Amino acid sequence: MVRYCEGRLKLVVNRAKSKCTQLKFCEFLSYGVDRKGRLVWTLKALHRFKQRVREDKRSAG
């Protein structure tokens, strides 16, 4: 993949940040892909969202 991207497409590949793996193991910008191919939040992003909702409820009530 690296050879193709760098050679054919003339792109620079940062090998420290890049990996080639199955979609179920990839996370990007707080999203992943589930078994049906849909975008889902990562567990970390979902946890942060729930914390923010709880904080808003406390400050409003």
Number of C-alpha atoms within 10 A of each C-alpha: 9 16 11 10 12 12 11 9 10 10 12 10 14 9 8 6 6 9 12 9 8 8 12 11 10 12 14 9 8 13 17 18 18 13 8 6 10 9 13 14 17 15 12 10 14 14 11 11 13 11 12 12 10 11 11 11 10 9 7 6 5
